[in-house]
């Protein structure tokens, strides 16, 4: 038999007989937990035969890619169970999603008893250990297979070229794959909830029933996940937002947050720090209108590529849109004067309120809203500035995440999506520029194919909270297309006009979403510098009210967010309430404190510091706030 050379992910080379399966290579190279194989840059099932020399990386559940494949395979098991139990149900699509999978089904609403039945049937399918078999077929044959399912036939019509389906046992589903080797791999799973969902996310289409679930290779991993979810539920920012009187949502504006005074204290603290850091980094702040003309959005590309997420209105019989992004406004500001190469890089920052039309089913407190503040910046530069400028942005992001908020993070580079503007050459230059900057900073990164913005590739930063959950916040997007669309120029050393390169970037991402992350990360008890109520002064009796008020005004004058609780309640009751309200420091004042000019201090972790001189403690507070500890 002819031999082929396979280069494994670690760089080692091994010889195998031509036609050896990826599964056999995995077994002989000790990749015991492999789920799928990356062969020469494309994902394949482990059953794939290797016919020529190849580079192979094995993907397991430890990677996000492996999880996605695993969860999508679990979605097939769910769909199989549903059609076995409810033959009249029509399955539609079932992707993996963050934390698990779901499947949209055309059927009556499922109740908790239905979910229990489906879980039991899923277990039978897992126990059957049936292979996921990939079959390539024509559109005509595929339509025969799904003759009774109009949703699958619609997807077949929209597909290009031949169609692939996957079969395990007697169940067949339309799918590109790849999948785990067999149903037996999905050893631990749980169906979580049901919800309504419109076909293709369009409210004009029929509402379907969506079943959410999660799955893991072992029961321990599932149990750990469920414990994590239970802890996350306790920390839910929507509950702390209500309990601490920070923000609210109302039917008069679904998806649009109402910030209360304490919520604004948090938001303003984040903004004040942002402004301070950006001023030091030589950014200039601007503000642009929320409503701009249709012509502008046509020019920017948003009209053709982002219209379904935008809100529209008419003014004087002309069409306008509420901005979903700040970028076009920054273009107009840049074009107001002639720029020299000596001014570049030009860093323009904007805290812009943007609006995006999100479906009601995906709204989730401050995590997913229809109106939010983006901490944007647009940087205009010469091509030779790319590597250095991206590197300096990475340093600024690292300062925020590592030094201030102490979030660990990982980095992904997202490349050109299917819907995009700009030339092939522009995209090559942009992607190479971002890669070079990451390599210059010696930052490890994963490549996320096809997930870039429609105008350029991007570097995404995913922070990890105390529960191990990751959140994509900061992004650096390199854009060579929009400066051309807006005909942006600068005068070069040669006196001629040249086209600048542009970077779009955020650090918080959405300030509202970042607040939600912080509230859940800290379980509502924010660091002193962010806390809406840094100090609460409790009086032991009414006669100490004047002393308590004097301290409060002294602290307020020094910039401390302080309140006074002089109610005729027991001191124990007032202490417990202050602790429930997540107040950082509780100061108790009575006869001894008044006579000595002190306060009795309780720390955030409940320890009693005892009597401290009023001004001495104020100095400590100011130092702690300044150090952002």
N, C-alpha and C positions, 0 to 999 in steps of 0.2 A: 504493500500500500504506500502511496506517496506521502511524504511528510510535510507538515507545515510548522512554522515557528510562531509561537504565541508569546507576546511580550506582556507580562502581568503588570498590574498597577504599581508594584514596588520596583519595577525596572528589570526584574529577572526575566530570562528567556527560557522557554521550554519547548521541546518538540513533541508534536502529537500527530497521529494519523489524520489525513485529510477526512473531513466529515465528522470529526469528533464533536460532540455537543458541548455547549458552554457549561452544562451541568457536570459533565465528566471532568472538564478542566477545573471547575470549582472544587470538586472532590479531591482531585489529585494535587491541588495547590493549597489545600487546607482552608479554603474559603467556605467553611461549613454553614455559615449563616446567610449565604448569598440568596437573594430573592430574584434579582434580574442581573443582566450583564450589559455594561457599556462597551460595545464593540466598535472601535474606530470612531468614537464620538456619538454613536446612536444607541438607544436603549433597545434591548431584545430580551425575549423570554429565554430562560435557561435551556429550553429544549432546542434552541437554534443550533443548527449544524454549522461548523466553521470550515469553510472550503478553501481559505487562503491565509497567508500570513496576516496576523492581526494584533492590534493592541487591545487588551481586555482589562477592564476594571469591574470588580464585582460590587454590587450595591446591596447593602443589608439595611435592616430597620434602624440602625443608628443614624443614618443620614435622612434629611428631609425628603430627598428623592425616593429613598426606600420606603419611608412611611407613606408617601403619596401612592406608590404602587400597591402597597399592602392594603391601604384603606380602600382604594378603588376596587381591588379584588374582593374585599369584604362587602362592598356595595353590590357586587354581582351575586354574592351568596344571599344577601338580603332580598334582592329582586327575585331570585330563584324561589326562595321561601314564600314570598308573597304570591307568585303565580301558582304555586302548588296549592296554597290554602284558599286563594281567592281567584279562581280561573277567569272571572270577568274583569279583573283589574288589568289596566294597560300601563306597562312600565314605560318611562320616557328616558330620563338621563340620571346617572348616579355617580358623580365624581367624588374624589377625596376632597376634604376641606381641612382647614386648620384644626387639628385635634381629633379628626375622625372622618366620617363619610356621611352622605345622605343619598336618598333616592326619591325622585319625584314620580308620583303614581296617580293616574287618573282613576279614582275610585271614591267611594263614600269616606267620610272621616273615620280614621282608625281610633279605637278607644284603648285604654290600658290593657284590657283583656286580650285585644287583638295583638298588641305588641308582645305580650307573654307567649301567645301561640306562635308568633313569627320567630321569636328567639328560640323556642324549642325546635321548630322546623329547621332553622339555621344550624343548630347543633347537630341534627341528623345529617344535614348536607356536609358539614365539616367532618363528621365521623365516616362518611362515605369515601373521603380522601380522593375525590375524582379530579383528574387532571384538567387544567385549563388548556384547551387545545385551540390554537389559532388557525382560522380558515380564511383564505382569500377567495373572493367570489365577485361576480359582476353585479352591476346595479340591478339588472333585471332579475337575477336569481335572488338577490337580497330582498327585493320587493316581494317576491313570492314567499320567502321565509317569514316576512313580517306583514303579510297581506291584511291582517286584521288589526294592525296598529298604525293609525294615521300619523302618530308622532315619529315613529321610526322611519316611515316612508318619507316624511318631510326632511328628516336628517339625511337620508340616502340621496334625495334630490339635490340637496345643498352640497354634498360631498363631491370631490374631484377624483377622477380615476377609479380604480377598483375599490371594492369595499372589503373590510375585514370584519369577521365576527369571531366570537369566542364561544366555545362549547365546553361545558363540564356536565357529564352525565347526559341527560336529555335536554338540558336547558341551554338555549342559544341566545346570545345578546349581541347587539351591534356595538362594536368597540374597536379602537385602534390598538389598545394594549400599551405596553406589555402587562403581564400578570405574574403573580407568584406561581410556582410550579403546580400546586394542587390546593384544593379546599382545606386539606388537613393542616396546612401551615397556619390557618387562622384559628388558633387554639383558644383565644379568650376574647369575648366581645360583649357589648351591652348596647341595647337600643335605649336612647336617652329621651327623646321627645318627638312630637309631631307638630307640624305647622302648615299653614296654607302657603302656597307658592304659585305664581302665575307661570304658565308655559313660556319659557325663554325670558322670564322676568318682565313680561309686558302685560300691563293691566288690561289691555284690550283682549288678551287671550284668556282661555279657560283657567280657572283656579284648580290646581292639583293638590294632592296631599303629599307633604314632604316628611319622610321619616329620617331622623338623625340617629347616628350611632357612632360607636368607636370600637376599635379592635387592637389587639396586641398579640405578639408571639407567645407570651406567657401570662398565666393568671396573676402572678405577682405584679407584673407591669400594669395590668388592668386595675388591680386593687390600689396600687400606688396612684394611678391616674384619678380614680374615683375619690380617693382621700384628698388629692390635690384640688379636685373640683369642689368638694365639700368645703375646704378651707377658702377657696376663691369665692364661694357663695357667701361665706361669713364676711369677707372683705369687700363685697360688691359695692362699688362706688356710688351706685344709685341709692343704696340704703344709707351710706354715710353722708351722701349729699343732702338727703332729706333730714336725717337725724341731727346733723351739724348745721342745718339751715344755710347751705352753700348755694344750691341751685335747684331749679324745678323745671318740669315740662308740663304743658297745658294743651288742651284740645284746640284752643285759639291759635296755636302755632305748633302743630305736631312736627317733632324733629328739630325744633328751634329752641335752644336752651335759654332759660331766664336765669341770669346770675343775680344772687342776692348780695347784700353788702359784704358778708364774710367770704363768699365765693370770689368777689371782686378783689378782696385783699390778697388772696392766693394768686389770682391772675395777674394783678398789678405787680406783685413781688417777682414773679417770673419775667414779666415784661421789663421791669426796672433793671434786673440783672442782665437780661438780654441786651438792653440798650447800652449799658455800661461796658459789657464785653465787646460789643460791636464798634463802639466809639474807639476803644483802644486798638482794635484791629483795622482802623481806617475805613470804616463803612460810613456812608452818608445816608440819612433816612429821608424817605419821600412818602407821600400819600397820594393815591390816585383814585378816581371815581369808582363807585360800585356799579354804575350803569354806563355801558358804552355801546356804540352803534353796531348793527349787524355787519356793516362793511369792515369794521375793525376785526371782528371775530372770523369773518371770511378770510381776511388777509393772514391772520395768525394761524389758521388751520383748525381752530376749535369748532367752527361751524360744521365742517365736514367730518371731523374726527371725534367730537365730544358733545355734539348737539343734544343727545338723549339725556345728558346729565345737567342741562342748563335750564334756566328760567327766562322767559321772554315777556316783553311788554311793548306797547306802542306809545310813542310820544309824538304829537303833531303829525300823526299818520305815518310815522317812520318806525321801523323795527329796531328794537334795542334788546340787549341781554344783560342780566345781572351777572357780574363776573364770577366764573368758577375758579379762576386763577388770576394772579396779579401781573403775569408777564407782559401782556400787551400794553398796559399802562406804563410800565418801565421803559418799553420801546419808545413810546411817544415822548417821555421825558428826555431820553438819550438824544432824540432827533432834534431837540430844541436849539442846539448849537453845534457848531463845527468842532470836532474833537481832534486833538493832536496825539500822536503816538506817545508824547511825553506824559499825557494824563493817564495812560493805561498801565496796569489794570485799573478800571474804574469800578468801585464797589458800591452798589446802590441797594439799600435795604428798605423793606416795607412790611409793617404789621398790617396786613390787609384782611378785611372781613370778606370772605368768599362764600358763595352759595352754590350748592350742588343738589340736584334732584336725586334723592335716594328713595328707593322703594320702601314703603312702610314696614315691610317684613324684615328688613335688615337694620332698622334703627335700633340702637342699643345704648341708651344713656348717652354719655359724652364720648363713648368709643365710636359711635357712628351717628352723625348729626347732619342736618341739611344746611347749617350755617356755622362757620368756624373761623378762627383767626389763624392765618398762616404767617409764620415768621420767615418771610421770604427774603431772598437777596438775589440780585442779578448782577453778574460781574462781566464786564466787557473787556476784552483783552486781545492781544496779538497771538497768533498760533504758537509762537515760541514761549509764551507765558504759561501754557496749559499745565505742564508737569509741575512747575513751581507753585502755581496758584492752587491747583487741586491739593497739593501737599499741605499748603498753609490752611486750607479749609479743613482738611483731615485733622490738623493740630487743634483747630478751634473746636471741632466736634468732640475730639478726645478730651479737651479741657472741660467741656460741659459734662460729658458722660462719666469720665473716669475721676476727675478731681472734685467736681461739685456734687454730682448725684450718685457717684460710686456704682454705676451700672456697668457690669461686664457687657461686651457686645461682640457680634461677629459681622462680617462684611460680605456682601454679594454684589457682583457686577452683572447688570442686566443688559442684554444685547437687543438688537433691532426686532421690533414686533412686526406682525403681518401688516397692520395698518400703520403707515408711517409717511413722513414727508422727508425730502432731502435726497441727494444722490447716493449711489453706492460708495463713491469715493469719500464723500463727507462722513458717511457712517464708519467706514474703515478708519479714517483719520481720528474720529471721535473715540471709537472703541480702543484704538491703540494708545491714544493720549491718556485715557483713564487707567488702562493697564500699567502704563509706564509710571504714573504717579503712585499707584499702589505698590509697585515694585520698589520705587525709590524710598518709600516709607517702610519697606519690608513688612507689609501687612499681608497676612494670609487671606485669601478670598475665594469664594465659590462663584462659578459662573451660572447665571440664571438665564438660559437661552430664551430669546423672544419676549422678555418681560420689560423691555425698556419703554420709555415714554414715546409717544408718536413722533416727537421731534428730535430725539436723541437718546443715546445710551445713558445709563445711570449707575452710580454706586449707592447701594442702600445699606444703612446701618441698623442692625437688629439688636436692641437692648434686651437684657434678661432680668426679670424681676425676682423677688425673693422666693416665689413659688416655682421658678424655673421656666415660666412662660416667656416667650419672646415677642417683641413688638417692633415693627418696622417704623422708625421715626425719621431720623435724618436721611437726607438723600442729596447727592451731587449729580446734576444732570448736565451733560455737555451738549451744546446745541450749535450746529453750524448752519442749520436750515432757516431758523427764524430771523437771524440778522439779514439774510438774503431776501426773505419775504418783505421785510420792512425797509430794505435798502439802507441798512445802517453802514456808516463809513467812518474812517478816521484818516487824517493826513499823515502819511509815513515820512520817514527821513528823506525820501526822494521827492517830497512835495506832492506826490500823487495820492489819490484816494485808494484806500484798501478796505477790505471787509473784516470787521472784528469777529472773533469767536466769542461765544456767550456761555456762561454757566448759570443754571437755575439751581438754587440750593436752599434747604431748610435745615434747622437743627431740632427744634421741638417737633416740627411737622405741623401738627395742629395743637395749639395751646390748650384747647378744651380736652382733646384726647390725652395730652400729656398730663393734665391735672388728674384725669381718671386713672391713669397708670400709677401716678404718685400716691393717690388715695388708697389704691388697693395694695401697692407695694408696702406702704407704711401703716396699713390697716386704719387709716384715718388720722393717725397721730403724726402730723408732718413735722419736719425739722423746724427749729425755732424761727429761722429766717423766713420760712414760708407760711408759718402758722397764722391763721386769721385771728386767734386769740392767744397771744403769747403769755400773758399773765392775767390771773384773776385774783383779786384781793377780796378776802372773806373777813367780815367783821364778826367777832364773837357776840357782841351786843350792840344795840342801836347807838349807845353813847360813844362808840368808836368810829362812827360814820365819818365825822369830819377828818379824823386822822387817815382813814382809808381813802377818802376823796383827795386829800392832799398828796398822798403817795401816787394815786392814779394820775393826777394832773402832772406831777413831776415826771413820771415815766412817759406819759403821752407826749410831753414837751420834748423828750429826748428821742421820740420816734418809736417808742414801744407801743404795741397794740395791747392796751390794758383795759380791763373792765372791773367794776366794783359790784360785789354781791352783798348788799346790806339788809337783806330780807330777815324777817323775824323767824328764821328756821334754825334748827340745831346745826352746830358746826359740822357734825358728822354727815348730816344730810347734804349740806352745801359742798363738802369735800367730795362725796360720792358723785354728785351731779357734775362737778367740774371735771372729775376724772372721766365720766361718760362723755362729756363734751370735748374730750381730747385736749384740754388746756395744758400747755407745756409746764408752766410753773404756777403752783397754788401758794398764795401768800396769806397767812392767817395773822390778823392783828387784834390785840386785846390790851389789857391794862399794862402788862409788862412791856410789850412792844412799843406802846405809845410813850411810856416813860423813858425807855432806852433808845428811842429813835431807830428801832429795828423792825424786821418782818420775820415771821416763822415760815420757812420755805419747805415746800414739798416738791420733789423733782419729778420729771416725767415718768420715771420708773417706780414712783410711789414711795421713795425714801424720804425721810424727814431730816432735812439739813439742820434744823434748829434755827436759832436767832442769828440773823445777819444784818449788819448796818444797812439802812435803806440805800444810801449812795454806793456803798461797796457792791451790793447785789446788782444795782443798775449798771455799774461798770462791767460786771461779769456778763450781764445780758448783752450789752453792746458789743463786747469782744466775741461772744458766741455767734451773734448775728453777723458781724463783720467777717468772721472766719468761715461762715456757712458750714458749721460742723453738723 
